[in-house]
Amino acid sequence: MKKNILAIDLGGTKIAVGLVNFKGKVIKKNVESTEIKKGAQGVIKQILRMGDDLLAGFQEKVVAIGIGTAGPLDIKRGLIFFAPNLPGWHNVQIVKPLKNHFHLPVYFDNDANAAALGEFLFGAGKGTKNMIYLTISTGIGGGIIINKKLYHGRGNAGEIGHMIIDPNGPKCRCGNYGCLEAFSSGTAIAREAKKNLKKASLIWKLAKGKKKNIDARLVFEAYKNGDKLAQKIILKSLVALGIGLVNITHIFNPDKVILGGGVMKDKKYILPFLRDFVRKKVMFGFKKDIKIEATKLKSDVGLIGAASLAIVKIRE
């Protein structure tokens, strides 16, 4: 009987639960909006129910659970210390409820770390030794692979979205000012559009005159159609992201930087700008073989990454 992992990708916007085999293939999955208003315990019940639904009638063997979630975390104790994208979550125990309910070992890490591991094993990072992964979505997360292993530092290394680009910049949900996430996340792009919205803008038209309809995807749509406000917003976002990638290149000099998340659906506009920006801004000794690529695992990167946490431990 083939072995499989029950994978969980917990985010502030959605929860994905899937069955993933040891080749990194998603066999089946279920995705729902995160029931944020029900609080931490309500969301945990939602995860347990989604897992039960997915496993109902499944005949192949499930040997472990992998879960990726927002942080910072205490991986050893199975705690989510604090998650800007999960309001009200402080010192939430996430591992024990899963272990007690499903009676399986649980492997737990930051969602961006999990995604980085998934890309390293099965995606765009396959064959590399050192790579950096960034997810650009509601927020910005990062995962670091050094010498073929996830790098945790003292526990929570890789919070790339919270490197400070400009201390006088916009306030970030982490409480600081000018973080990369506050400039370049999907949330930041939508915020800038709402703040600077003009009725003459195509953004206004696409949003049908309602600010609540504005998200990063809509701003990119206006950008692609030549809207000046959208172009200004996207340029500001990409410059900040480019600065972040220059910093990453100087610090890590990785084989590859891989970009994922919802914002990267417009990668054909984003990647050429970033590659050119980084090549121009890095020091001379770093200009050779700069590789900035989009995720190969696409929307399944979170699930495959969560499963990879378990796969790596089981293989050890």
C-alpha positions as a Markdown table, in Angstrom:
| # | Residue | x | y | z |
|---|---|---|---|---|
| 1 | Met | 0.0 | 0.0 | 0.0 |
| 2 | Lys | 1.4 | 3.4 | -1.0 |
| 3 | Lys | 2.2 | 5.9 | 1.7 |
| 4 | Asn | 0.7 | 9.4 | 1.8 |
| 5 | Ile | 0.8 | 12.6 | 3.8 |
| 6 | Leu | -2.1 | 14.6 | 5.0 |
| 7 | Ala | -1.0 | 18.1 | 4.2 |
| 8 | Ile | -2.4 | 21.3 | 5.6 |
| 9 | Asp | -1.7 | 24.9 | 4.4 |
| 10 | Leu | -3.2 | 27.4 | 6.9 |
| 11 | Gly | -3.4 | 31.0 | 5.8 |
| 12 | Gly | -5.3 | 34.1 | 6.8 |
| 13 | Thr | -7.4 | 34.0 | 3.6 |
| 14 | Lys | -7.8 | 30.3 | 2.9 |
| 15 | Ile | -7.1 | 26.8 | 4.2 |
| 16 | Ala | -6.0 | 24.0 | 1.9 |
| 17 | Val | -6.0 | 20.4 | 3.0 |
| 18 | Gly | -4.7 | 17.7 | 0.7 |
| 19 | Leu | -3.4 | 14.2 | 0.4 |
| 20 | Val | 0.1 | 14.2 | -1.1 |
| 21 | Asn | 2.3 | 11.2 | -2.0 |
| 22 | Phe | 6.0 | 10.8 | -1.6 |
| 23 | Lys | 6.7 | 12.0 | -5.1 |
| 24 | Gly | 5.2 | 15.4 | -4.3 |
| 25 | Lys | 1.9 | 14.8 | -6.2 |
| 26 | Val | -1.4 | 16.1 | -4.8 |
| 27 | Ile | -3.9 | 13.3 | -5.0 |
| 28 | Lys | -6.9 | 15.1 | -3.8 |
| 29 | Lys | -7.5 | 18.4 | -1.9 |
| 30 | Asn | -10.1 | 20.7 | -0.4 |
| 31 | Val | -9.8 | 24.5 | -0.1 |
| 32 | Glu | -12.0 | 26.8 | 2.0 |
| 33 | Ser | -12.0 | 30.4 | 3.2 |
| 34 | Thr | -10.5 | 30.6 | 6.7 |
| 35 | Glu | -13.2 | 31.2 | 9.2 |
| 36 | Ile | -11.3 | 33.9 | 10.9 |
| 37 | Lys | -14.2 | 35.3 | 12.9 |
| 38 | Lys | -14.6 | 32.0 | 14.8 |
| 39 | Gly | -11.2 | 32.5 | 16.4 |
| 40 | Ala | -8.3 | 30.1 | 16.8 |
| 41 | Gln | -10.3 | 27.2 | 18.2 |
| 42 | Gly | -13.0 | 27.6 | 15.5 |
| 43 | Val | -10.4 | 27.5 | 12.8 |
| 44 | Ile | -8.8 | 24.4 | 14.3 |
| 45 | Lys | -12.2 | 22.7 | 14.3 |
| 46 | Gln | -12.5 | 23.7 | 10.6 |
| 47 | Ile | -9.2 | 22.1 | 9.8 |
| 48 | Leu | -10.1 | 18.9 | 11.6 |
| 49 | Arg | -13.4 | 18.7 | 9.8 |
| 50 | Met | -11.7 | 19.3 | 6.4 |
| 51 | Gly | -9.2 | 16.6 | 7.2 |
| 52 | Asp | -12.0 | 14.1 | 8.1 |
| 53 | Asp | -13.9 | 15.0 | 4.9 |
| 54 | Leu | -10.8 | 14.4 | 2.8 |
| 55 | Leu | -9.9 | 11.1 | 4.4 |
| 56 | Ala | -13.5 | 9.7 | 4.2 |
| 57 | Gly | -13.3 | 6.6 | 1.9 |
| 58 | Phe | -9.6 | 7.0 | 1.2 |
| 59 | Gln | -8.1 | 3.5 | 1.1 |
| 60 | Glu | -4.4 | 4.2 | 0.8 |
| 61 | Lys | -2.2 | 4.6 | 3.9 |
| 62 | Val | -1.7 | 8.0 | 5.5 |
| 63 | Val | 1.5 | 7.9 | 7.6 |
| 64 | Ala | 1.9 | 11.5 | 8.9 |
| 65 | Ile | 0.6 | 15.1 | 8.9 |
| 66 | Gly | 2.5 | 18.1 | 7.6 |
| 67 | Ile | 1.3 | 21.6 | 8.4 |
| 68 | Gly | 2.5 | 25.0 | 7.2 |
| 69 | Thr | 1.2 | 28.1 | 8.8 |
| 70 | Ala | 2.0 | 31.8 | 9.4 |
| 71 | Gly | 4.4 | 32.6 | 12.2 |
| 72 | Pro | 6.5 | 33.4 | 14.2 |
| 73 | Leu | 6.3 | 29.9 | 15.7 |
| 74 | Asp | 7.7 | 27.6 | 18.4 |
| 75 | Ile | 8.2 | 24.6 | 16.3 |
| 76 | Lys | 9.4 | 22.4 | 19.2 |
| 77 | Arg | 6.3 | 23.0 | 21.3 |
| 78 | Gly | 3.9 | 23.2 | 18.3 |
| 79 | Leu | 2.8 | 26.8 | 19.1 |
| 80 | Ile | 1.9 | 29.7 | 16.8 |
| 81 | Phe | 3.3 | 32.7 | 18.8 |
| 82 | Phe | 1.7 | 35.4 | 16.7 |
| 83 | Ala | 0.4 | 35.6 | 13.2 |
| 84 | Pro | -0.3 | 39.0 | 11.6 |
| 85 | Asn | -2.6 | 37.4 | 9.1 |
| 86 | Leu | -4.6 | 35.5 | 11.8 |
| 87 | Pro | -5.9 | 38.2 | 14.1 |
| 88 | Gly | -6.1 | 37.3 | 17.7 |
| 89 | Trp | -3.8 | 34.2 | 17.4 |
| 90 | His | -1.3 | 34.3 | 20.3 |
| 91 | Asn | 0.4 | 31.2 | 21.7 |
| 92 | Val | -2.0 | 28.9 | 19.9 |
| 93 | Gln | -1.3 | 25.2 | 20.2 |
| 94 | Ile | -1.8 | 23.8 | 16.7 |
| 95 | Val | 0.0 | 20.4 | 16.8 |
| 96 | Lys | -1.6 | 18.6 | 19.7 |
| 97 | Pro | -5.2 | 18.9 | 18.4 |
| 98 | Leu | -4.1 | 17.4 | 15.1 |
| 99 | Lys | -2.1 | 14.6 | 16.8 |
| 100 | Asn | -4.9 | 13.8 | 19.2 |
| 101 | His | -7.6 | 13.8 | 16.5 |
| 102 | Phe | -5.9 | 11.9 | 13.7 |
| 103 | His | -3.5 | 9.7 | 15.8 |
| 104 | Leu | -0.6 | 10.5 | 13.5 |
| 105 | Pro | 2.8 | 12.2 | 13.9 |
| 106 | Val | 2.6 | 15.9 | 13.0 |
| 107 | Tyr | 5.4 | 17.9 | 11.4 |
| 108 | Phe | 5.0 | 21.7 | 11.7 |
| 109 | Asp | 6.8 | 24.8 | 10.3 |
| 110 | Asn | 6.3 | 28.3 | 8.9 |
| 111 | Asp | 4.3 | 28.1 | 5.7 |
| 112 | Ala | 7.0 | 29.9 | 3.7 |
| 113 | Asn | 9.7 | 27.5 | 5.0 |
| 114 | Ala | 7.4 | 24.6 | 4.0 |
| 115 | Ala | 6.9 | 26.0 | 0.5 |
| 116 | Ala | 10.7 | 26.5 | 0.2 |
| 117 | Leu | 11.3 | 22.9 | 1.1 |
| 118 | Gly | 8.6 | 21.8 | -1.4 |
| 119 | Glu | 10.2 | 23.8 | -4.2 |
| 120 | Phe | 13.6 | 22.4 | -3.3 |
| 121 | Leu | 12.5 | 18.8 | -3.4 |
| 122 | Phe | 9.9 | 18.9 | -6.2 |
| 123 | Gly | 9.9 | 22.2 | -7.9 |
| 124 | Ala | 12.0 | 25.1 | -9.3 |
| 125 | Gly | 14.7 | 24.5 | -6.7 |
| 126 | Lys | 15.3 | 20.9 | -7.5 |
| 127 | Gly | 19.0 | 20.3 | -8.1 |
| 128 | Thr | 20.1 | 23.4 | -6.1 |
| 129 | Lys | 22.2 | 23.5 | -3.0 |
| 130 | Asn | 21.3 | 27.0 | -1.7 |
| 131 | Met | 18.1 | 28.8 | -2.6 |
| 132 | Ile | 15.7 | 31.4 | -1.2 |
| 133 | Tyr | 11.9 | 31.2 | -1.6 |
| 134 | Leu | 9.6 | 34.2 | -1.3 |
| 135 | Thr | 5.8 | 34.0 | -1.2 |
| 136 | Ile | 4.1 | 37.2 | -2.2 |
| 137 | Ser | 0.5 | 37.2 | -1.4 |
| 138 | Thr | -1.6 | 38.6 | 1.5 |
| 139 | Gly | 1.8 | 39.0 | 3.2 |
| 140 | Ile | 5.3 | 38.2 | 2.2 |
| 141 | Gly | 7.1 | 35.2 | 3.7 |
| 142 | Gly | 10.5 | 33.6 | 3.1 |
| 143 | Gly | 12.2 | 30.3 | 3.4 |
| 144 | Ile | 16.0 | 29.7 | 3.2 |
| 145 | Ile | 17.7 | 26.5 | 2.1 |
| 146 | Ile | 21.4 | 26.3 | 2.9 |
| 147 | Asn | 23.5 | 23.2 | 2.1 |
| 148 | Lys | 20.3 | 21.4 | 1.1 |
| 149 | Lys | 18.6 | 22.0 | 4.5 |
| 150 | Leu | 16.0 | 24.4 | 5.8 |
| 151 | Tyr | 17.7 | 27.1 | 7.8 |
| 152 | His | 15.9 | 28.2 | 11.0 |
| 153 | Gly | 18.6 | 30.2 | 12.9 |
| 154 | Arg | 17.4 | 30.2 | 16.5 |
| 155 | Gly | 14.0 | 29.2 | 15.4 |
| 156 | Asn | 12.3 | 31.8 | 13.1 |
| 157 | Ala | 14.9 | 32.7 | 10.5 |
| 158 | Gly | 13.5 | 33.7 | 7.1 |
| 159 | Glu | 11.1 | 36.5 | 7.9 |
| 160 | Ile | 12.2 | 38.2 | 4.7 |
| 161 | Gly | 8.9 | 40.1 | 4.4 |
| 162 | His | 9.9 | 42.1 | 7.5 |
| 163 | Met | 13.2 | 43.3 | 6.4 |
| 164 | Ile | 13.0 | 47.1 | 6.5 |
| 165 | Ile | 13.1 | 48.8 | 3.1 |
| 166 | Asp | 12.4 | 52.3 | 4.3 |
| 167 | Pro | 11.9 | 53.2 | 8.0 |
| 168 | Asn | 9.7 | 56.1 | 7.0 |
| 169 | Gly | 7.5 | 53.8 | 4.9 |
| 170 | Pro | 4.0 | 52.6 | 5.6 |
| 171 | Lys | 3.1 | 50.7 | 8.8 |
| 172 | Cys | 3.2 | 47.0 | 8.5 |
| 173 | Arg | 0.8 | 44.6 | 10.2 |
| 174 | Cys | 3.7 | 43.4 | 12.4 |
| 175 | Gly | 3.7 | 46.9 | 14.0 |
| 176 | Asn | 6.9 | 48.1 | 12.4 |
| 177 | Tyr | 7.3 | 50.7 | 9.5 |
| 178 | Gly | 8.6 | 50.3 | 6.0 |
| 179 | Cys | 8.8 | 46.4 | 5.9 |
| 180 | Leu | 9.0 | 44.8 | 2.5 |
| 181 | Glu | 5.5 | 43.3 | 3.1 |
| 182 | Ala | 4.1 | 46.8 | 3.7 |
| 183 | Phe | 5.3 | 47.8 | 0.2 |
| 184 | Ser | 5.0 | 44.8 | -2.0 |
| 185 | Ser | 2.4 | 42.3 | -0.7 |
| 186 | Gly | -1.0 | 42.0 | -2.4 |
| 187 | Thr | -2.5 | 43.7 | 0.6 |
| 188 | Ala | -0.1 | 46.6 | 0.2 |
| 189 | Ile | -0.9 | 47.0 | -3.5 |
| 190 | Ala | -4.6 | 47.1 | -2.8 |
| 191 | Arg | -4.1 | 49.5 | 0.1 |
| 192 | Glu | -2.2 | 52.0 | -2.1 |
| 193 | Ala | -4.9 | 51.8 | -4.7 |
| 194 | Lys | -7.7 | 52.5 | -2.3 |
| 195 | Lys | -5.7 | 55.4 | -0.6 |
| 196 | Asn | -5.0 | 57.1 | -3.9 |
| 197 | Leu | -8.1 | 56.2 | -5.9 |
| 198 | Lys | -9.4 | 58.7 | -8.4 |
| 199 | Lys | -12.7 | 58.4 | -10.3 |
| 200 | Ala | -10.9 | 59.0 | -13.6 |
| 201 | Ser | -8.7 | 55.9 | -12.9 |
| 202 | Leu | -9.4 | 52.6 | -14.6 |
| 203 | Ile | -9.1 | 51.0 | -11.2 |
| 204 | Trp | -12.3 | 52.9 | -10.2 |
| 205 | Lys | -14.1 | 51.6 | -13.3 |
| 206 | Leu | -12.9 | 48.0 | -12.8 |
| 207 | Ala | -14.0 | 48.1 | -9.1 |
| 208 | Lys | -17.4 | 49.4 | -10.2 |
| 209 | Gly | -16.9 | 52.4 | -7.9 |
| 210 | Lys | -16.5 | 50.3 | -4.8 |
| 211 | Lys | -13.3 | 50.3 | -2.9 |
| 212 | Lys | -14.1 | 47.0 | -1.3 |
| 213 | Asn | -13.7 | 45.4 | -4.8 |
| 214 | Ile | -10.1 | 46.5 | -5.1 |
| 215 | Asp | -7.4 | 43.8 | -4.7 |
| 216 | Ala | -3.9 | 43.3 | -6.2 |
| 217 | Arg | -5.3 | 41.4 | -9.2 |
| 218 | Leu | -7.6 | 44.3 | -10.2 |
| 219 | Val | -4.7 | 46.8 | -9.8 |
| 220 | Phe | -2.5 | 44.6 | -12.1 |
| 221 | Glu | -5.4 | 44.4 | -14.6 |
| 222 | Ala | -5.5 | 48.2 | -14.7 |
| 223 | Tyr | -1.7 | 48.3 | -14.9 |
| 224 | Lys | -1.7 | 46.0 | -18.0 |
| 225 | Asn | -4.2 | 48.3 | -19.7 |
| 226 | Gly | -2.1 | 51.4 | -19.2 |
| 227 | Asp | -3.7 | 53.1 | -16.2 |
| 228 | Lys | -1.3 | 55.6 | -14.9 |
| 229 | Leu | -2.2 | 55.3 | -11.2 |
| 230 | Ala | -1.9 | 51.5 | -11.4 |
| 231 | Gln | 1.4 | 51.8 | -13.1 |
| 232 | Lys | 2.7 | 54.1 | -10.4 |
| 233 | Ile | 1.5 | 51.7 | -7.6 |
| 234 | Ile | 3.0 | 48.6 | -9.2 |
| 235 | Leu | 6.3 | 50.3 | -10.0 |
| 236 | Lys | 6.6 | 51.4 | -6.3 |
| 237 | Ser | 5.9 | 47.8 | -5.2 |
| 238 | Leu | 8.3 | 46.2 | -7.6 |
| 239 | Val | 11.1 | 48.7 | -6.8 |
| 240 | Ala | 10.8 | 47.8 | -3.1 |
| 241 | Leu | 10.7 | 44.1 | -4.0 |
| 242 | Gly | 13.8 | 44.6 | -6.2 |
| 243 | Ile | 15.6 | 46.2 | -3.3 |
| 244 | Gly | 14.7 | 43.2 | -1.1 |
| 245 | Leu | 16.1 | 40.8 | -3.7 |
| 246 | Val | 19.3 | 42.8 | -4.0 |
| 247 | Asn | 19.7 | 42.5 | -0.2 |
| 248 | Ile | 19.0 | 38.8 | -0.4 |
| 249 | Thr | 21.5 | 38.3 | -3.2 |
| 250 | His | 24.3 | 40.2 | -1.3 |
| 251 | Ile | 23.6 | 38.3 | 1.9 |
| 252 | Phe | 23.1 | 34.7 | 0.6 |
| 253 | Asn | 24.4 | 34.6 | -3.0 |
| 254 | Pro | 22.0 | 31.8 | -3.6 |
| 255 | Asp | 21.8 | 29.4 | -6.6 |
| 256 | Lys | 18.3 | 30.6 | -7.2 |
| 257 | Val | 15.6 | 32.9 | -5.8 |
| 258 | Ile | 12.1 | 31.5 | -6.3 |
| 259 | Leu | 9.0 | 33.6 | -6.1 |
| 260 | Gly | 5.5 | 32.3 | -5.4 |
| 261 | Gly | 2.2 | 33.5 | -4.1 |
| 262 | Gly | -0.9 | 35.0 | -5.6 |
| 263 | Val | 0.9 | 38.2 | -6.9 |
| 264 | Met | 3.1 | 36.0 | -9.1 |
| 265 | Lys | 0.1 | 35.2 | -11.3 |
| 266 | Asp | 1.4 | 38.2 | -13.2 |
| 267 | Lys | 4.9 | 36.9 | -13.4 |
| 268 | Lys | 5.4 | 37.8 | -17.1 |
| 269 | Tyr | 5.3 | 41.5 | -16.0 |
| 270 | Ile | 7.1 | 41.0 | -12.7 |
| 271 | Leu | 10.1 | 38.7 | -13.5 |
| 272 | Pro | 11.7 | 40.8 | -16.3 |
| 273 | Phe | 11.6 | 43.9 | -14.2 |
| 274 | Leu | 13.1 | 42.2 | -11.1 |
| 275 | Arg | 15.8 | 40.4 | -13.1 |
| 276 | Asp | 16.9 | 43.7 | -14.7 |
| 277 | Phe | 16.7 | 45.7 | -11.5 |
| 278 | Val | 18.7 | 43.2 | -9.5 |
| 279 | Arg | 21.4 | 42.8 | -12.2 |
| 280 | Lys | 21.8 | 46.6 | -12.3 |
| 281 | Lys | 21.9 | 47.1 | -8.5 |
| 282 | Val | 24.0 | 44.2 | -7.2 |
| 283 | Met | 27.8 | 44.6 | -6.8 |
| 284 | Phe | 29.9 | 43.4 | -9.7 |
| 285 | Gly | 30.9 | 40.1 | -8.2 |
| 286 | Phe | 27.3 | 39.1 | -7.9 |
| 287 | Lys | 26.1 | 39.9 | -11.4 |
| 288 | Lys | 26.9 | 36.5 | -12.9 |
| 289 | Asp | 24.2 | 33.8 | -13.1 |
| 290 | Ile | 21.5 | 35.7 | -11.2 |
| 291 | Lys | 18.5 | 33.3 | -11.3 |
| 292 | Ile | 15.1 | 34.6 | -10.2 |
| 293 | Glu | 12.3 | 32.3 | -11.2 |
| 294 | Ala | 8.7 | 31.6 | -10.5 |
| 295 | Thr | 7.4 | 28.6 | -8.5 |
| 296 | Lys | 6.9 | 25.5 | -10.5 |
| 297 | Leu | 4.5 | 24.1 | -7.9 |
| 298 | Lys | 2.2 | 27.1 | -8.4 |
| 299 | Ser | -1.0 | 27.1 | -6.2 |
| 300 | Asp | -0.1 | 23.7 | -4.8 |
| 301 | Val | 3.2 | 24.8 | -3.3 |
| 302 | Gly | 1.7 | 25.2 | 0.2 |
| 303 | Leu | 0.3 | 21.7 | 0.3 |
| 304 | Ile | 3.4 | 20.1 | -1.3 |
| 305 | Gly | 5.6 | 22.1 | 1.0 |
| 306 | Ala | 3.6 | 21.0 | 4.1 |
| 307 | Ala | 3.9 | 17.4 | 3.0 |
| 308 | Ser | 7.6 | 17.9 | 2.4 |
| 309 | Leu | 8.1 | 18.7 | 6.1 |
| 310 | Ala | 6.9 | 15.1 | 6.9 |
| 311 | Ile | 8.6 | 13.5 | 3.9 |
| 312 | Val | 12.1 | 14.8 | 4.9 |
| 313 | Lys | 11.7 | 13.6 | 8.5 |
| 314 | Ile | 10.4 | 10.2 | 7.5 |
| 315 | Arg | 13.3 | 9.8 | 5.0 |
| 316 | Glu | 15.9 | 10.6 | 7.6 |
